[in-house]
Structure formats: C-alpha cells, structure tokens
C-alpha cells in the first residue's frame, strides 16, 4: 500500500476538524458558565443597591427630616428673638449706627 501526500492532507484535515470542534464546544461551555456567574453577581449587586436605597430612604425620613425641622424651628425662634431685640434696643449715635 502506497500512501501519497493527499492521504496525509486528508488525515490532518480530519484531525484539525475534530480538535476545532472540541475547542469550540469548550469555548461555548466556558462562555455559558461565565454568563451564569456574571448574571448571579449582577443580581446580587442589584439586590444590594436596592437595600442601600431602602436604608438611605429610611435614614432620610426618620433621622434627617425631623432634624431639619428642629433646626428650622430653632433658627426661626432665634430670628424672632433677634428681631424683637432689635426693635427695643436703643441705637447710639455715630457713623456706623452702633
């Protein structure tokens, strides 16, 4: 039996086809695993962002808003006291009104 170069060429093409198919299957499996892992990471990040949003909303409504109202009330009372104080306070003569 005499084997010519065409036979070797055909064997190499067949081997290359099998190796290429196996490599393609491995790449597809790796991409699928990577996709599922990234999806779970993104779902976890989305859940964490939702939790942080809930916490900031709670803190804003329960802590900051009442504090702002109290500070506004105190500031208003101070301004009122200053206004009444200035009404009844005698000014001394002088250039700058002190």
Secondary structure as UniProt FT lines:
FT   HELIX           5..59
FT   HELIX           60..64
FT   HELIX           65..88
//
